[in-house]
Structure formats: C-alpha cells, structure tokens
Amino acid sequence: MASASLAKFSASSSQWIGQQSFNRNCSVRPVPRRVAVPIRAGAYTEELVQTAKSVASTGRGILAIDESNATCGKRLASIGLDNTEANRQAYRQLLLTTPELGEYISGAILFEETLYQSTTDGKKFVDCLREGNIIPGIKVDKGLVPLPGSNNESWCQGLDGLASRSAEYYKQGARFAKWRTVVSIPCGPSALAVKEAAWGLARYAAISQDNGLVPIVEPEILLDGDHSIDRTLEVAEKVWAEVFFYLAQNNVLFEGILLKPSMVTPGAEHKEKASPETVAEYTLKMLKRRVPPAVPGIMFLSGGQSEAEATLNLNAMNQSPNPWHVSFSYARALQNSVLKTWQGRPENVKAAQTALLIRAKANSMAQLGRYSPEGESEEAKKGMFVKGYVY
C-alpha cells in the first residue's frame, strides 16, 4: 500500500497538509479530512520575519564567505599565500571593511572563526558589518560525510549540539544561519539521499528558528554530470517537494526562512549549454511548482558558474514578476576577481575592494533585472566549475 502527501500553503499563519490514499488497485481515493499543522509561535517569531525581510531587501543579496579554513586555504594558495590565521584575517578584513558594500549586500555568511575575529585595529568583524547595514550570518553545518546504504552519496552532519551552538552564535551577533547539503544527479540520486537531505534541513531549520536564527535552506544539486536540463528539473522538483514536506512536519515558519537553491541548468559536462533565458525559464518553473509564496527570499548559489554567467542568469530570472525576492548568495562568483586583484599585497587592498564592489553592484542590478554584460572582463567570463569539488 502506498501513500502520498501534498502540501497546501495559505497566505495566513496556518499550513495544511492534505492527504490522498491509494486503494489496492493504485487508483487515487481522496480523503476529505484535512489536518491542521500549527506554526511555531516562539519568542523570536517577529524578529525572524523581520530579519528574513531585511536580508531579502530590494537590490541586495548575500556575500558568502563561510568557507572552512581548509577551503579558504585553497583560495589563498591560488595567489601564493600560506593558510595562516593572519592571512585569513587579512582577506576577511579586506572584504568586510569595503566601503559602501551595504548598498548591494544585505547579509554576509561567516565561518565560525570569522564570527569571533576582529580587524587588525581590534574592531569585531560583526560590528564592521552592522555599521555597514549588513546582517551577520553563520555556517552551522559540520560538513559532508559518506551516507551508508546509498549510491556513494553524502549526508550533512552537525545536528548534535546545534541548539547550544546556535544560541551562542546569536549572542555573538549572528542573525541567520546556513546549512549546506548536496544531491548528486550522477549518483541517482537515491531516495535515501533525498530523504536524508530534506529531513536534515528541516531539523536544522526548526532548531535555528528556536534560537533566533533565520535558516537558509540549501540542498545544492551539484553541477557534476552530463545530464540534460530536463533531468535537473526533474530532480530539483523531487528534492524541493521533499524539503517542504519535512519543513511543514517540523512546524517551520516559512515567513522566517530563506532558500539557497541551485539554478536549474544542464550538467557541467552536457554537450549543450543553456542560455540565460532557458535557465530562467526552467528555474522559475521549478520554483513556482514547489515553493510557497510565503517564503520571502530565494538567494541563489552560483555553484561553479563564472562570475558573469551567474549574474546573467540571475538577471534573466528578474525580467518578469514573481512572488519572491529572487537574488544571490554567491561565494566564488563574488570573490574570484577580488582574490586575483589583491594577490595578498597591502598596496592592492583598495583595488581589490573596488573589484568586489563592481561584482556586488552587477548582481544588485541583476536582482533588479537591469544588468548589462557590456564591459565585462574576460576574467569574469571564466568558468569556475571543478569536478568533484570539496568545500
């Protein structure tokens, strides 16, 4: 006997889960009753909604600088720097003290080390962000590990101790959180991996909200593979249906979350590349089928796209009205030009900050649907996809 559940979301503060059941011949037999699912009304409800709205504010997006120390080391190594705390601090200081950055950036996702760090003058990075009208966020997951029983897939660890860590992060000034898990299309994906990803995200989201942090929900569908854009759409719809089912089961307040989805594109090794218009069409189709309008912000990840490509695709999605704030939460697609301009030299800091502002402004214009690629450098057009990339 099989069963399926369809979630129906209202614009009010209630969520309903309608149910269907199947008879022995597998024909659909609707069940007339509906079960009300109460939304958590915790002490942070109003603050969560306000924080989510502030991050999802017009013309702005998220700067993701939450790379682990090991991943940050890879970035530094690309410009010939050793992976030391002093070098990581210098790079974070360059980014977080960029003048006028708050015009285009509403939130910054930090790694735990960065949340507690200060500038060389002793000013906390969190305070630098607040003064720039940027909300501090924090990466809370503990990374990916092999998922036993799956098709060589992964699951994200970090739920143990998350409540106490989240409470401490809130005290340190963080107001939103990020948890990244992944789904691999070449690996299936298996039903087990999809369910594990969705359930883990839902538990994390509920715990975050209980501790005053707006959860960014991020099941990244990896670019690895030679699959078509239609296959990506099929998997994305399956993943997001599962995610919202479990978010509802965990009584997560939809108005107090943000999403960080992958854009719907062909696999990186597919023979045909999709135009920005096609990416926008498929991605918005997926969102409209799976994401309730109560969610305030869709903050896309770049996932190895070039800086210019990520901006063009975002711009195409904002050419027509949609129910959400459709914006960006980019890491490499905001930082690649910055690193190459900086080269670890103090005399290049201002030029590197200018490079960051150029990319941030380009994506701000894309969020408004007004971006023009005219004048983009060749460097910005270089793809950054790395097969099997590990964060």
C-alpha positions as CSV (number, residue, x, y, z in Angstrom):
1,M,0.0,0.0,0.0
2,A,1.5,3.4,-1.0
3,S,0.7,6.8,0.2
4,A,1.5,10.4,-0.9
5,S,1.1,13.8,0.7
6,L,0.6,17.1,-0.9
7,A,1.2,20.3,0.9
8,K,-1.1,23.2,0.5
9,F,0.1,26.5,1.8
10,S,-2.1,29.5,2.6
11,A,-1.1,33.2,2.9
12,S,-2.3,33.2,6.5
13,S,-0.4,31.9,9.5
14,S,-1.7,28.3,9.1
15,Q,-0.4,25.5,6.9
16,W,-2.5,22.5,5.9
17,I,-1.4,19.1,4.7
18,G,-4.0,17.4,2.5
19,Q,-3.7,13.7,2.1
20,Q,-4.5,11.2,-0.6
21,S,-4.6,7.5,-0.2
22,F,-4.4,4.7,-2.8
23,N,-6.6,1.6,-2.9
24,R,-5.3,-1.9,-3.7
25,N,-5.6,-1.2,-7.5
26,C,-3.4,2.0,-7.0
27,S,-6.3,4.4,-8.0
28,V,-6.4,7.7,-6.2
29,R,-9.1,8.0,-3.5
30,P,-9.2,11.5,-2.0
31,V,-9.6,11.7,1.8
32,P,-11.9,14.6,2.6
33,R,-10.5,15.4,6.1
34,R,-7.6,17.9,6.5
35,V,-5.1,18.0,9.3
36,A,-4.1,21.4,10.6
37,V,-0.4,21.9,11.3
38,P,0.3,24.6,13.8
39,I,3.1,27.1,13.1
40,R,5.6,27.5,15.9
41,A,5.0,30.8,17.7
42,G,8.2,31.2,19.6
43,A,9.7,34.2,21.2
44,Y,11.6,35.1,18.1
45,T,8.8,34.9,15.5
46,E,8.6,38.7,14.8
47,E,12.3,39.0,14.7
48,L,12.7,36.1,12.3
49,V,10.3,37.6,9.9
50,Q,11.9,41.0,10.0
51,T,15.4,39.5,9.6
52,A,14.4,37.5,6.6
53,K,12.8,40.5,5.0
54,S,15.9,42.6,5.7
55,V,18.2,40.1,4.0
56,A,15.7,39.9,1.1
57,S,15.7,43.6,0.5
58,T,15.5,45.2,-2.9
59,G,18.6,45.3,-4.9
60,R,20.7,43.4,-2.4
61,G,22.0,39.9,-1.8
62,I,24.3,37.8,0.3
63,L,28.1,37.6,0.4
64,A,29.1,34.0,1.3
65,I,32.5,33.9,3.0
66,D,31.8,30.9,5.1
67,E,34.5,28.6,3.6
68,S,36.1,26.3,6.1
69,N,39.7,27.1,7.0
70,A,40.8,24.3,4.6
71,T,38.8,25.7,1.7
72,C,39.9,29.2,2.5
73,G,43.4,27.8,2.3
74,K,42.8,26.7,-1.2
75,R,41.7,30.2,-2.2
76,L,44.8,31.7,-0.6
77,A,47.1,29.1,-2.2
78,S,45.8,30.2,-5.6
79,I,47.5,33.5,-5.1
80,G,50.6,32.1,-3.4
81,L,49.7,32.7,0.3
82,D,50.1,30.3,3.2
83,N,46.9,29.2,5.0
84,T,47.6,31.0,8.3
85,E,45.1,32.7,10.6
86,A,46.8,36.1,9.9
87,N,46.3,35.7,6.1
88,R,42.7,34.5,6.5
89,Q,42.1,37.5,8.8
90,A,43.7,39.9,6.3
91,Y,41.4,38.6,3.5
92,R,38.3,38.7,5.6
93,Q,39.2,42.3,6.7
94,L,39.5,43.3,3.0
95,L,36.1,42.0,2.3
96,L,34.2,43.1,5.3
97,T,35.5,46.6,5.5
98,T,34.8,47.5,1.9
99,P,33.2,51.0,1.9
100,E,29.6,51.2,0.6
101,L,29.3,47.4,0.4
102,G,26.0,47.6,2.2
103,E,24.4,49.3,-0.7
104,Y,24.5,45.9,-2.6
105,I,25.0,43.3,0.2
106,S,22.3,42.7,2.9
107,G,23.9,39.8,4.7
108,A,27.3,38.0,5.0
109,I,27.6,34.3,5.9
110,L,30.7,33.8,8.1
111,F,32.7,30.8,9.2
112,E,32.9,30.3,13.0
113,E,36.4,31.6,13.1
114,T,35.4,34.8,11.4
115,L,32.4,35.4,13.7
116,Y,34.9,35.8,16.6
117,Q,37.6,37.6,14.7
118,S,38.4,41.3,14.7
119,T,40.3,43.7,12.4
120,T,44.0,44.4,13.0
121,D,42.8,47.5,14.8
122,G,40.7,45.4,17.2
123,K,37.2,46.1,15.8
124,K,35.0,43.0,15.7
125,F,34.0,41.9,12.2
126,V,30.4,41.6,13.4
127,D,30.5,45.3,14.3
128,C,32.0,46.2,10.9
129,L,29.1,44.5,9.2
130,R,26.4,46.1,11.4
131,E,27.8,49.6,10.8
132,G,27.7,48.9,7.1
133,N,24.0,47.8,7.3
134,I,24.9,44.2,6.7
135,I,23.4,41.4,8.8
136,P,25.9,38.8,10.0
137,G,25.1,35.1,9.4
138,I,26.9,31.9,10.3
139,K,27.6,28.5,8.8
140,V,26.4,25.9,11.3
141,D,26.7,22.5,9.5
142,K,29.8,20.3,10.1
143,G,30.3,19.2,6.5
144,L,29.5,16.2,4.4
145,V,30.3,12.5,5.2
146,P,29.5,9.3,3.3
147,L,25.9,8.1,3.6
148,P,25.9,4.3,4.4
149,G,23.4,2.4,2.2
150,S,23.4,4.9,-0.6
151,N,24.9,5.1,-4.0
152,N,28.2,6.6,-3.0
153,E,26.3,9.7,-1.8
154,S,26.7,12.0,1.2
155,W,24.8,13.4,4.1
156,C,25.4,16.5,6.2
157,Q,26.4,16.2,9.8
158,G,26.0,18.8,12.6
159,L,22.7,18.4,14.3
160,D,24.3,17.2,17.6
161,G,24.8,20.3,19.8
162,L,23.3,22.6,17.2
163,A,20.8,24.2,19.7
164,S,23.6,25.3,22.1
165,R,25.9,26.4,19.3
166,S,23.0,28.4,17.7
167,A,22.2,30.2,21.0
168,E,25.9,31.1,21.3
169,Y,26.1,32.4,17.7
170,Y,23.0,34.6,18.4
171,K,24.8,36.1,21.4
172,Q,27.8,36.8,19.2
173,G,25.6,38.8,16.8
174,A,24.6,36.3,14.1
175,R,21.0,36.6,13.0
176,F,20.8,34.0,10.3
177,A,22.3,30.6,9.6
178,K,23.3,28.4,6.7
179,W,23.3,24.6,6.3
180,R,24.5,23.1,3.1
181,T,23.8,19.6,1.9
182,V,24.1,18.2,-1.6
183,V,22.4,15.9,-4.0
184,S,24.3,14.3,-6.9
185,I,22.4,13.5,-10.1
186,P,25.0,11.0,-11.5
187,C,24.6,9.1,-8.2
188,G,20.8,8.7,-8.8
189,P,20.0,10.4,-6.6
190,S,18.8,7.7,-4.3
191,A,15.5,8.0,-2.4
192,L,17.6,7.6,0.8
193,A,19.9,10.5,0.0
194,V,17.0,12.8,-0.9
195,K,15.1,12.0,2.3
196,E,18.2,12.4,4.4
197,A,18.9,15.8,2.9
198,A,15.4,17.0,3.3
199,W,15.0,15.8,6.9
200,G,18.3,17.2,8.0
201,L,17.5,20.6,6.5
202,A,14.1,20.6,8.2
203,R,15.5,19.7,11.7
204,Y,18.3,22.3,11.3
205,A,15.7,24.9,10.3
206,A,13.5,24.2,13.3
207,I,16.4,24.4,15.7
208,S,17.7,27.6,14.2
209,Q,14.4,29.3,14.5
210,D,14.1,28.2,18.1
211,N,17.3,30.1,18.8
212,G,16.6,33.3,16.8
213,L,18.4,32.5,13.6
214,V,16.8,32.6,10.2
215,P,17.7,29.4,8.5
216,I,19.0,29.4,4.9
217,V,17.7,26.1,3.4
218,E,20.3,24.8,0.9
219,P,20.1,21.4,-0.8
220,E,22.6,22.0,-3.5
221,I,22.1,20.0,-6.7
222,L,25.6,19.6,-7.9
223,L,26.6,20.6,-11.5
224,D,28.7,17.4,-11.9
225,G,27.4,15.2,-14.7
226,D,26.4,15.2,-18.4
227,H,22.7,15.2,-17.8
228,S,20.2,17.4,-19.6
229,I,18.4,20.4,-18.1
230,D,15.2,18.4,-18.1
231,R,16.8,15.8,-15.9
232,T,18.0,18.6,-13.5
233,L,14.4,20.0,-13.4
234,E,13.0,16.5,-12.6
235,V,15.5,16.0,-9.7
236,A,15.1,19.6,-8.4
237,E,11.3,19.2,-8.2
238,K,11.6,16.0,-6.3
239,V,14.1,17.4,-3.8
240,W,12.2,20.6,-3.1
241,A,8.9,18.7,-2.7
242,E,10.6,16.5,-0.1
243,V,12.2,19.5,1.6
244,F,8.9,21.5,2.1
245,F,7.1,18.4,3.2
246,Y,9.5,17.9,6.1
247,L,9.7,21.7,6.8
248,A,6.0,21.6,7.3
249,Q,6.2,18.5,9.5
250,N,8.7,20.3,11.7
251,N,6.4,23.3,12.1
252,V,9.0,25.6,10.5
253,L,7.8,29.2,9.9
254,F,8.0,29.7,6.2
255,E,8.0,33.5,6.5
256,G,11.1,33.2,8.6
257,I,13.3,31.2,6.2
258,L,15.4,31.9,3.1
259,L,16.2,29.4,0.4
260,K,19.6,28.9,-1.4
261,P,18.8,26.7,-4.4
262,S,20.9,25.8,-7.4
263,M,19.8,27.2,-10.7
264,V,18.3,24.6,-13.0
265,T,21.0,24.1,-15.6
266,P,22.3,21.1,-17.6
267,G,25.2,19.2,-16.1
268,A,28.5,20.8,-16.5
269,E,29.6,18.1,-19.0
270,H,26.5,18.2,-21.1
271,K,27.1,18.8,-24.7
272,E,24.7,21.8,-24.9
273,K,24.9,24.9,-22.8
274,A,21.7,26.6,-21.8
275,S,21.1,30.3,-22.4
276,P,20.2,32.6,-19.5
277,E,16.7,32.7,-20.8
278,T,16.4,28.9,-20.7
279,V,17.9,28.7,-17.2
280,A,15.5,31.3,-16.0
281,E,12.5,29.6,-17.6
282,Y,13.3,26.2,-16.1
283,T,14.4,27.6,-12.7
284,L,11.3,29.7,-12.3
285,K,9.1,26.8,-13.4
286,M,10.6,24.7,-10.6
287,L,10.1,27.4,-8.0
288,K,6.5,28.1,-8.9
289,R,5.7,24.4,-8.7
290,R,7.4,23.8,-5.4
291,V,8.0,26.9,-3.3
292,P,5.1,28.7,-1.5
293,P,4.9,32.5,-1.8
294,A,5.2,32.9,1.9
295,V,9.0,32.4,1.6
296,P,10.4,35.9,1.4
297,G,13.7,35.3,-0.4
298,I,15.3,33.0,-2.9
299,M,19.1,33.5,-2.7
300,F,20.7,31.5,-5.5
301,L,24.1,29.8,-5.2
302,S,26.5,30.1,-8.2
303,G,27.8,26.5,-8.0
304,G,30.9,26.9,-10.1
305,Q,29.4,29.2,-12.8
306,S,31.6,32.1,-14.0
307,E,31.1,35.4,-12.3
308,A,29.4,36.8,-15.5
309,E,27.3,33.7,-16.1
310,A,25.9,33.7,-12.6
311,T,24.9,37.4,-13.0
312,L,23.4,36.9,-16.4
313,N,21.2,34.0,-15.2
314,L,20.0,36.0,-12.2
315,N,19.2,38.9,-14.3
316,A,17.1,36.8,-16.7
317,M,15.1,35.5,-13.7
318,N,14.2,39.0,-12.8
319,Q,12.8,40.1,-16.1
320,S,9.3,39.2,-15.1
321,P,7.4,39.5,-11.8
322,N,7.5,36.6,-9.3
323,P,6.2,36.1,-5.8
324,W,9.7,36.2,-4.1
325,H,12.8,38.4,-3.8
326,V,15.0,36.5,-6.3
327,S,18.6,37.3,-5.5
328,F,22.1,35.9,-4.9
329,S,24.2,34.3,-2.2
330,Y,27.5,34.0,-4.0
331,A,30.9,33.0,-2.8
332,R,33.4,32.4,-5.7
333,A,31.1,34.4,-8.1
334,L,31.8,37.5,-5.9
335,Q,35.3,36.8,-4.8
336,N,37.3,35.4,-7.8
337,S,38.2,38.8,-9.2
338,V,38.9,40.1,-5.8
339,L,41.5,37.5,-5.0
340,K,43.3,37.9,-8.2
341,T,43.4,41.6,-7.8
342,W,44.6,41.5,-4.2
343,Q,47.4,38.9,-4.6
344,G,48.0,39.2,-0.8
345,R,49.6,42.7,-1.2
346,P,48.6,45.6,1.1
347,E,49.0,48.1,-1.7
348,N,46.3,46.2,-3.7
349,V,43.6,46.3,-1.0
350,K,41.7,49.3,-2.4
351,A,41.8,47.9,-5.9
352,A,40.5,44.6,-4.6
353,Q,37.7,46.3,-2.7
354,T,36.8,48.1,-5.9
355,A,36.6,44.7,-7.7
356,L,34.3,43.4,-5.0
357,L,32.0,46.5,-5.4
358,I,31.9,46.0,-9.2
359,R,30.7,42.4,-8.8
360,A,28.3,43.3,-6.0
361,K,26.8,46.1,-8.0
362,A,26.5,43.9,-11.1
363,N,24.5,41.4,-9.1
364,S,22.5,44.1,-7.5
365,M,21.5,45.3,-10.9
366,A,20.6,41.7,-11.9
367,Q,18.4,41.4,-8.8
368,L,16.5,44.4,-10.2
369,G,16.5,43.0,-13.8
370,R,18.7,45.8,-15.1
371,Y,22.1,44.2,-15.6
372,S,24.0,44.7,-18.8
373,P,27.1,42.5,-19.6
374,E,28.7,45.2,-21.6
375,G,32.2,45.8,-20.4
376,E,32.6,42.5,-18.5
377,S,36.2,41.4,-18.3
378,E,37.4,38.1,-19.8
379,E,38.4,37.0,-16.3
380,A,34.7,37.4,-15.2
381,K,33.7,35.1,-18.0
382,K,35.9,32.2,-17.0
383,G,34.0,29.2,-15.6
384,M,34.9,28.0,-12.1
385,F,33.4,24.6,-12.1
386,V,35.7,21.9,-10.6
387,K,34.6,18.3,-10.9
388,G,34.1,16.7,-7.5
389,Y,34.8,20.0,-5.8
390,V,35.0,19.6,-2.0
391,Y,34.3,22.6,0.3
